């Protein structure tokens, strides 16, 4: 009778060991899967970030020629505006200078 009880205990212990082993295997499988998912996510994020950086880099440096041309045009327009303004008021400045130079104050 004791032999039957010992056999049941051994069978229960073996079953418990199988359950523990199955749980460990499932845990290891899930950890491996989680690690692979994390690596994939990190890789995708890195790729996305790198592509965004490259687009910004191309947008800023790729257009440097266009930016230089735009700045030249803006500068030339400003120079023309200043020349026109100077031409418009130069007669008044000359008249004011002549008046002050030729006027004698006692």
Secondary structure, 3 states (H helix, E strand, C coil): CHHHHHHHHHHHHHHHHHHHHHHHHHHHHHHHHHHHHHHHHHHHHHHHHHHHHHHHHHHHHCCHHHHHHHHHHHHHHHHHHHHHHHHHHHHHHHHHHHHHHHCCCC
